[in-house]
């Protein structure tokens, strides 16, 4: 399969931009926002029910990110295609980049992906998405604009039979400056169960956006994970967008005071 055949000329591009001229210091990414599959990959052997599950995308994340973008006047990029085609928050060399199994579900179309076919998916989907983020960050740097990177994700209420109590997870790796501020702000809301690098943590082996676009550039950054049942409808998405906007505005003020 050549890279030109992964996405046909009439298929959607691998990302969409919201508020291209956003004036906020915040720059938002949504690596798992879409659940489309390229026509060339068919259904990867999965049922429509499976392709609507968390294994295919971060449920509610794109809607939440768009509300954040609107409220903050922030530049946002949303990845269009399912993480099952290629995961845009995994290093291309990672085994989970093109996952043969997601959670406990085998992905038939990912069982025997050749190196040329994996490269074709990367060139068609992964690389354009991250190149566009890099282009935006380069442009902001050349203008002397402050940038704060926020990666927006969602997580399942239950994983392999275990209940996940957290409402929001604040994820970071080497640089916890913004994460620590947000953890304190969220903990001020007594009703919230806040995850400190829970239910996931960031690493070079399991993540791409934060290590590459945040850490390597030495810009402030954080990954936010919201539990999916809290984003199940527009009311929940709006409630969480308002909560996150309050925290992010306060966090930016606190960051500015500390500089």
Buried (B, 14 or more C-beta within 10 A) or exposed (E): BEBEEBBEEEBEBBBBBBBEEBEBBBBBBBBBBBBBBBEBBEEBEBEEEBBEBBBBBBBBBBBBBBBBBBBBEBBBBBBBBBBBBBBBBBBBEBEBBBBBEBEEBEBEBBEEBEEEBBBBBBBBBBBBBBEBBEEBBEEBEEEEEBBBBBBBBBBBEEEEEEEBEBBBBBBBBEBBBBBBBBBBBBEEEEEBBBBBBBBBBBEBEBBBBBBBBBBEBEBBBBBBBBBBBBBEEEEBBBBBBEBBBEBBBBBBEBBEEEE
